Amino acid sequence: MFYTFPPRRGAIRVRRRTRPSAGFRAADVEMPGWRRRHGDSCCLLVAETQSVTPAVIAAAALDDLIAVLHARGFRVLGPTIRDGAIVYDDLDAASRLPIGWTDEQDGGSYRLRRRADEARFGYAVGPHSWKQYLFRPELRLWRATRAPDGDIAVEEEPAEAEPMAFVGVRSCELHAIEIQDRVFMGGRHVDRDYAARREGAFLVAVNCICAGGTCFCVSMDTGPKARGGYDLVLTELLQPEHRFLVEAGTERGASVLSALPRRPATAADRSGADAAIDATRGQMGRSMDTHDIRELLADNLEHPRWDEVADRCLSCGNCTQVCPTCFCSTAEDTTDLTGETAERTRVWDSCFSIDYSYIHGGSIRRSTRARYRQWMTHKLGTWIDQFGTSGCVGCGRCITWCPVGIDLTEEAAAIRGTEDTGGAGH
């Protein structure tokens, strides 16, 4: 698509390459096995539940799963070990999974240690979230070039077309993806780059068989069992033999399952899976009382706890970078030294940056106290006003990866335990 200006020296031509049209909406794209859930100016992708009999596959059949996904054109991504942490990266074989490893997590602390078994998914979550593949940390939006005659052509960056398959998506992460669907595909203005990646993504969920020291998904009603939003869901069973209970959530999930070596699930398989998930539910390392939490925070904007946490907070933004739902970004413009080319790039930003709230005249939130309060009250409170749900899924990443171990659940409990009666403030 071209925008044409009167021909003259220095005229500007804007060209759009192989991207959805300006009127693109998530509702315009059809996805087999998914349905649209419409709300107030909002359209979300919700996996259609399929009545497919659960099956059991051997641990070795994970290689078959990865191979089938590759054969169907997906870029397969999943957990692996790198730099002393379990991260998400390309998977070409099941041998790259963190076999026999688990993680020990606490406030400001993360360590890997060996398990006594060969579990493939025997850990909680690491520093990565699937956000990095759907909402890219850095994305070039357009590039402008100046021709020898002085004309300027602006070329919009094409959307990535390669469909992705995520293997090992936890229930809290499924909820996080749904939350970001609301942010980027809800309402009238759809983020075309996010939608292009999200529409074709194949999600292989994993029910948790162990909880981390900073997990509190039970408090947020986001886990440990995946209740929807997936194409396939696996539950790892270690006894009496190593195997996976597999359930399909969509038609295409059922199609992939039918291509794997499998047997029908027995009552013992189902009860074993239920027992493992129930045990995980009782292993949460943290908890949070979410009753009326929006009102609690709104009524305590001048609580002395904000000063106490500000004395510890480094304003580093680690919590927002590892959070699977945070979506702050900024745009950066760059040019070359000759003035022949220029680019605009969208990059992740953080509300903990003093420049993030900068407008003409200065930053609105100049103190660490103001920035931490904004983050926490938005995450747990005003996010509900915007998107109809909390912005927290209880994954615990913000606690684990905070350098000074600030604990979101502890801060909420401290405010609840000593509510300020002085009223709301600024």
C-alpha positions as CSV (number, residue, x, y, z in Angstrom):
1,M,0.0,0.0,0.0
2,F,1.3,3.5,-0.9
3,Y,0.4,6.9,0.2
4,T,1.1,9.3,-2.7
5,F,2.1,12.9,-2.3
6,P,2.5,15.5,-5.1
7,P,5.7,14.7,-7.0
8,R,8.4,17.1,-5.9
9,R,11.9,17.0,-4.4
10,G,11.7,15.6,-0.9
11,A,8.3,14.0,-1.4
12,I,7.4,11.2,1.1
13,R,6.1,7.8,0.0
14,V,4.8,5.4,2.7
15,R,4.7,1.8,1.8
16,R,3.2,-1.0,3.8
17,R,4.7,-4.5,3.2
18,T,2.7,-7.7,3.6
19,R,0.9,-6.6,6.8
20,P,-2.7,-6.7,7.8
21,S,-4.7,-3.6,6.7
22,A,-5.1,-0.6,8.9
23,G,-8.6,-1.9,9.7
24,F,-7.3,-5.3,10.9
25,R,-9.2,-6.7,13.9
26,A,-8.6,-9.9,15.8
27,A,-12.2,-10.8,15.1
28,D,-11.4,-10.8,11.4
29,V,-9.0,-13.8,11.6
30,E,-10.3,-17.3,11.7
31,M,-8.6,-19.9,13.9
32,P,-9.8,-23.5,13.7
33,G,-10.4,-24.9,17.2
34,W,-10.8,-21.4,18.8
35,R,-13.8,-19.3,19.4
36,R,-14.2,-15.6,19.9
37,R,-15.4,-14.3,23.2
38,H,-16.9,-10.9,22.9
39,G,-17.3,-8.4,25.7
40,D,-17.5,-4.7,26.0
41,S,-15.5,-3.6,22.9
42,C,-13.3,-6.6,23.4
43,C,-12.6,-9.8,21.5
44,L,-10.6,-12.6,23.1
45,L,-9.3,-15.9,21.8
46,V,-10.7,-18.8,23.8
47,A,-9.8,-22.4,23.1
48,E,-12.9,-24.5,22.3
49,T,-13.0,-27.5,24.7
50,Q,-13.0,-30.7,22.8
51,S,-14.6,-33.9,24.1
52,V,-11.6,-36.1,23.2
53,T,-10.7,-39.1,25.4
54,P,-7.5,-38.4,27.4
55,A,-4.6,-40.5,26.3
56,V,-1.2,-41.5,27.8
57,I,2.1,-41.2,26.0
58,A,5.5,-42.4,27.2
59,A,8.2,-39.8,28.2
60,A,10.1,-40.7,25.0
61,A,7.1,-39.6,22.9
62,L,7.9,-36.0,23.7
63,D,10.4,-36.3,20.8
64,D,7.5,-37.3,18.6
65,L,5.4,-34.3,19.8
66,I,8.2,-31.9,18.9
67,A,8.8,-33.6,15.6
68,V,5.1,-33.5,14.7
69,L,4.9,-29.8,15.5
70,H,8.0,-29.1,13.4
71,A,6.5,-31.1,10.5
72,R,3.4,-28.9,10.7
73,G,5.4,-25.8,10.2
74,F,5.8,-24.5,13.8
75,R,8.8,-23.0,15.3
76,V,8.9,-25.0,18.6
77,L,9.9,-23.2,21.8
78,G,10.2,-24.6,25.3
79,P,12.1,-24.8,28.5
80,T,15.9,-25.5,28.5
81,I,18.8,-24.7,30.8
82,R,21.1,-21.8,30.0
83,D,23.3,-19.6,32.2
84,G,22.2,-21.4,35.4
85,A,18.5,-20.9,34.9
86,I,15.5,-22.6,33.1
87,V,14.7,-20.3,30.2
88,Y,12.6,-20.6,27.0
89,D,14.4,-21.2,23.7
90,D,14.1,-23.2,20.5
91,L,13.6,-26.9,20.9
92,D,14.7,-29.4,18.3
93,A,14.6,-32.4,20.6
94,A,13.2,-33.4,24.0
95,S,16.8,-33.9,25.2
96,R,17.0,-30.1,25.5
97,L,14.4,-30.0,28.2
98,P,15.6,-29.6,31.8
99,I,15.5,-33.3,32.5
100,G,16.0,-34.1,36.2
101,W,16.3,-30.5,37.3
102,T,14.2,-28.3,39.6
103,D,14.5,-24.8,40.9
104,E,14.6,-23.4,44.5
105,Q,13.2,-19.9,44.7
106,D,12.7,-17.3,47.4
107,G,12.8,-13.5,47.6
108,G,15.8,-12.4,45.5
109,S,17.1,-16.0,45.2
110,Y,17.0,-18.6,42.4
111,R,19.0,-21.8,42.3
112,L,18.9,-25.0,40.2
113,R,19.4,-28.4,41.9
114,R,19.2,-31.9,40.8
115,R,16.0,-34.0,41.3
116,A,16.0,-37.6,42.3
117,D,14.1,-38.5,39.1
118,E,14.1,-37.7,35.4
119,A,11.1,-35.3,35.4
120,R,10.9,-33.2,32.3
121,F,8.8,-30.4,33.9
122,G,9.7,-30.8,37.6
123,Y,10.3,-27.1,38.2
124,A,8.2,-23.9,38.6
125,V,9.0,-21.0,36.3
126,G,12.2,-19.2,35.4
127,P,13.0,-15.6,34.5
128,H,11.5,-15.9,31.0
129,S,7.8,-15.7,30.1
130,W,6.1,-16.3,26.8
131,K,5.6,-12.5,26.6
132,Q,9.0,-12.2,24.9
133,Y,7.7,-14.1,21.8
134,L,4.3,-12.5,21.5
135,F,5.1,-8.9,22.7
136,R,8.7,-8.6,21.4
137,P,11.2,-6.8,23.7
138,E,12.4,-4.9,20.6
139,L,10.5,-4.4,17.4
140,R,11.3,-2.2,14.4
141,L,8.1,-0.4,13.4
142,W,9.3,1.3,10.2
143,R,12.4,2.3,8.3
144,A,12.8,5.5,6.2
145,T,15.3,5.9,3.4
146,R,16.2,9.0,1.4
147,A,16.7,8.5,-2.4
148,P,19.4,10.4,-4.3
149,D,16.8,12.8,-5.7
150,G,15.7,13.7,-2.1
151,D,12.5,11.6,-2.0
152,I,11.9,9.8,1.2
153,A,10.3,6.3,1.3
154,V,8.9,5.0,4.6
155,E,8.6,1.2,4.7
156,E,6.6,-0.4,7.5
157,E,8.1,-3.5,9.0
158,P,6.3,-6.8,7.9
159,A,4.8,-9.0,10.6
160,E,6.5,-12.3,11.3
161,A,4.7,-15.0,9.5
162,E,6.2,-18.1,11.1
163,P,3.7,-19.8,13.5
164,M,5.1,-20.8,17.0
165,A,4.4,-23.7,19.3
166,F,5.0,-23.1,23.0
167,V,5.8,-26.3,24.9
168,G,5.5,-26.3,28.7
169,V,3.1,-23.4,29.3
170,R,1.9,-23.3,32.9
171,S,-1.6,-22.5,34.0
172,C,-0.5,-19.1,35.4
173,E,1.1,-18.4,32.0
174,L,-2.1,-19.3,30.1
175,H,-3.9,-16.7,32.2
176,A,-1.1,-14.2,31.6
177,I,-1.4,-14.7,27.8
178,E,-5.2,-14.2,28.1
179,I,-4.6,-11.0,30.0
180,Q,-2.2,-9.7,27.3
181,D,-4.8,-10.7,24.7
182,R,-7.1,-8.2,26.4
183,V,-4.4,-5.5,26.4
184,F,-3.3,-5.9,22.8
185,M,-6.3,-7.4,21.0
186,G,-9.3,-6.1,23.1
187,G,-11.2,-3.0,22.1
188,R,-11.1,-1.1,18.8
189,H,-7.3,-0.8,18.4
190,V,-5.6,-4.1,17.8
191,D,-1.8,-4.4,18.0
192,R,-1.1,-6.0,14.7
193,D,2.3,-7.4,15.5
194,Y,1.1,-9.1,18.7
195,A,-2.0,-10.4,16.9
196,A,0.0,-11.8,14.0
197,R,2.1,-13.9,16.5
198,R,-0.8,-14.8,18.8
199,E,-3.3,-15.9,16.2
200,G,-1.3,-18.9,15.0
201,A,0.4,-19.9,18.3
202,F,0.0,-23.6,19.4
203,L,0.0,-23.9,23.2
204,V,1.1,-27.1,24.9
205,A,0.3,-26.6,28.5
206,V,1.7,-28.5,31.5
207,N,-0.1,-28.9,34.8
208,C,2.2,-28.2,37.7
209,I,3.5,-31.2,39.7
210,C,5.5,-29.0,42.1
211,A,5.3,-25.4,43.2
212,G,8.1,-22.8,43.7
213,G,8.9,-21.0,46.8
214,T,7.4,-17.8,45.5
215,C,4.3,-19.2,43.8
216,F,0.9,-18.1,44.8
217,C,-1.3,-19.0,41.9
218,V,-3.9,-20.6,44.2
219,S,-4.5,-17.2,45.7
220,M,-5.1,-15.7,42.3
221,D,-7.2,-18.6,41.1
222,T,-4.8,-19.2,38.1
223,G,-3.4,-22.6,38.8
224,P,-1.9,-25.1,39.3
225,K,-4.3,-26.9,36.9
226,A,-4.9,-25.5,33.4
227,R,-8.6,-25.1,32.9
228,G,-8.6,-23.9,29.3
229,G,-6.8,-21.8,26.7
230,Y,-4.6,-24.6,25.4
231,D,-4.4,-26.9,22.4
232,L,-2.9,-29.8,24.4
233,V,-2.3,-30.1,28.2
234,L,0.2,-32.6,29.7
235,T,0.3,-33.9,33.3
236,E,3.6,-35.6,34.1
237,L,3.3,-38.9,36.1
238,L,6.4,-40.4,37.5
239,Q,5.1,-43.5,39.2
240,P,4.9,-46.4,38.7
241,E,6.3,-45.7,35.2
242,H,7.2,-42.3,33.7
243,R,4.4,-41.2,31.4
244,F,2.2,-38.2,30.5
245,L,-1.6,-37.9,30.6
246,V,-2.5,-35.8,27.5
247,E,-5.8,-34.0,26.9
248,A,-6.7,-32.0,23.8
249,G,-8.3,-28.6,24.2
250,T,-8.9,-27.8,20.5
251,E,-9.5,-29.6,17.2
252,R,-5.9,-29.0,16.1
253,G,-4.7,-30.2,19.5
254,A,-6.7,-33.4,18.9
255,S,-5.1,-33.7,15.5
256,V,-1.6,-33.5,16.9
257,L,-2.4,-36.0,19.6
258,S,-3.7,-38.5,17.0
259,A,-0.3,-38.4,15.4
260,L,1.5,-39.5,18.6
261,P,2.1,-43.1,19.8
262,R,-0.4,-43.4,22.7
263,R,-2.8,-45.5,24.6
264,P,-6.2,-44.7,26.2
265,A,-5.9,-43.2,29.7
266,T,-7.1,-45.4,32.6
267,A,-8.8,-44.4,35.8
268,A,-5.5,-44.9,37.6
269,D,-3.8,-42.4,35.2
270,R,-6.5,-39.8,35.8
271,S,-6.5,-40.2,39.6
272,G,-2.7,-40.1,39.6
273,A,-2.8,-36.8,37.7
274,D,-5.5,-35.4,40.0
275,A,-3.4,-36.4,43.1
276,A,-0.2,-34.7,41.7
277,I,-2.1,-31.5,41.0
278,D,-3.8,-31.5,44.4
279,A,-0.4,-32.0,46.1
280,T,1.0,-29.0,44.2
281,R,-2.0,-26.9,45.3
282,G,-0.8,-27.4,48.9
283,Q,2.8,-26.5,48.2
284,M,2.4,-22.8,47.5
285,G,5.4,-20.8,48.9
286,R,3.3,-17.6,49.2
287,S,-0.3,-16.6,49.5
288,M,-2.3,-13.3,49.1
289,D,-5.6,-12.3,50.4
290,T,-7.3,-10.7,47.4
291,H,-10.6,-9.8,49.0
292,D,-11.5,-6.2,48.1
293,I,-7.8,-5.6,47.3
294,R,-8.6,-2.9,44.8
295,E,-10.4,-0.9,47.4
296,L,-7.8,-1.7,50.0
297,L,-5.0,-0.1,47.9
298,A,-7.1,2.8,46.7
299,D,-8.0,3.7,50.3
300,N,-4.3,3.5,51.5
301,L,-2.4,5.7,49.0
302,E,-0.7,7.5,51.9
303,H,0.1,4.4,53.9
304,P,3.5,4.6,55.6
305,R,4.4,1.2,54.0
306,W,5.0,2.9,50.7
307,D,7.9,4.8,52.3
308,E,9.3,1.6,53.8
309,V,9.3,-0.3,50.6
310,A,10.8,2.7,48.7
311,D,13.8,2.7,51.0
312,R,14.6,-0.8,49.7
313,C,13.5,-0.6,46.1
314,L,16.2,0.1,43.6
315,S,13.8,1.2,40.8
316,C,15.7,-1.3,38.6
317,G,12.5,-2.5,36.8
318,N,13.4,-6.2,37.2
319,C,9.9,-7.0,38.4
320,T,8.3,-5.5,35.3
321,Q,10.8,-7.2,32.9
322,V,10.1,-10.7,34.2
323,C,6.3,-10.1,34.8
324,P,4.3,-12.1,32.1
325,T,1.6,-9.4,31.9
326,C,3.5,-6.0,32.1
327,F,3.2,-4.2,28.8
328,C,4.9,-0.8,29.1
329,S,6.8,0.2,26.1
330,T,8.4,3.3,24.4
331,A,9.5,4.3,20.9
332,E,13.0,5.1,20.0
333,D,14.0,6.9,16.8
334,T,17.5,6.5,15.3
335,T,19.3,7.8,12.2
336,D,22.6,7.1,10.6
337,L,25.3,9.7,10.4
338,T,24.7,10.5,6.7
339,G,21.0,11.2,7.2
340,E,20.1,8.7,4.5
341,T,18.1,6.3,6.8
342,A,16.0,6.5,9.9
343,E,14.2,3.9,12.0
344,R,11.6,3.8,14.7
345,T,11.8,0.9,17.2
346,R,9.4,-0.1,19.9
347,V,11.2,-1.4,23.1
348,W,10.0,-2.6,26.4
349,D,10.0,0.1,29.1
350,S,9.1,0.1,32.8
351,C,7.0,2.3,35.0
352,F,10.0,2.3,37.4
353,S,11.9,4.4,35.0
354,I,11.7,8.1,35.9
355,D,11.5,9.0,32.2
356,Y,8.5,6.8,31.7
357,S,6.1,9.3,33.2
358,Y,7.9,12.3,31.7
359,I,5.8,14.9,30.0
360,H,6.4,18.6,29.2
361,G,7.7,20.1,32.4
362,G,9.1,17.0,34.0
363,S,8.3,13.5,35.3
364,I,5.0,12.9,37.1
365,R,6.4,10.3,39.4
366,R,9.7,11.5,40.6
367,S,10.1,9.4,43.7
368,T,10.7,5.7,44.0
369,R,7.7,5.7,46.4
370,A,5.4,7.1,43.7
371,R,6.7,4.6,41.1
372,Y,6.4,1.5,43.3
373,R,2.9,2.6,44.4
374,Q,1.8,3.1,40.8
375,W,3.1,-0.4,39.8
376,M,1.5,-2.2,42.7
377,T,-1.9,-0.4,42.7
378,H,-2.1,-0.8,39.0
379,K,-1.2,-4.5,39.0
380,L,-3.6,-5.5,41.8
381,G,-6.2,-2.7,41.6
382,T,-6.8,-0.4,38.7
383,W,-5.9,-3.1,36.2
384,I,-9.4,-4.5,37.1
385,D,-10.9,-1.2,36.0
386,Q,-9.1,-1.3,32.6
387,F,-9.3,-5.0,31.7
388,G,-11.8,-6.6,34.1
389,T,-9.2,-8.8,35.8
390,S,-6.2,-8.5,38.1
391,G,-2.8,-8.0,36.3
392,C,-1.2,-10.5,38.6
393,V,-1.3,-14.3,38.0
394,G,0.7,-15.4,41.1
395,C,3.8,-16.7,39.2
396,G,6.1,-15.1,41.8
397,R,8.7,-13.9,39.3
398,C,8.7,-10.4,40.7
399,I,9.6,-11.7,44.1
400,T,12.3,-14.1,43.0
401,W,14.0,-11.7,40.6
402,C,13.9,-8.6,42.8
403,P,17.6,-8.0,43.8
404,V,16.5,-7.0,47.3
405,G,13.8,-9.5,47.7
406,I,10.7,-7.2,47.9
407,D,7.7,-9.4,48.2
408,L,4.4,-8.3,46.6
409,T,2.4,-10.6,48.9
410,E,4.2,-9.2,52.0
411,E,3.5,-5.6,51.0
412,A,-0.2,-6.3,50.4
413,A,-0.5,-8.1,53.8
414,A,1.3,-5.3,55.6
415,I,-1.1,-2.7,54.3
416,R,-4.1,-4.9,55.1
417,G,-2.8,-5.5,58.6
418,T,-2.4,-1.8,59.4
419,E,-4.8,0.1,57.2
420,D,-4.3,3.8,57.1
421,T,-7.4,5.7,58.2
422,G,-6.2,9.0,56.9
423,G,-7.9,8.5,53.5
424,A,-6.7,8.4,50.0
425,G,-4.0,10.9,48.9
426,H,-1.7,11.7,46.0
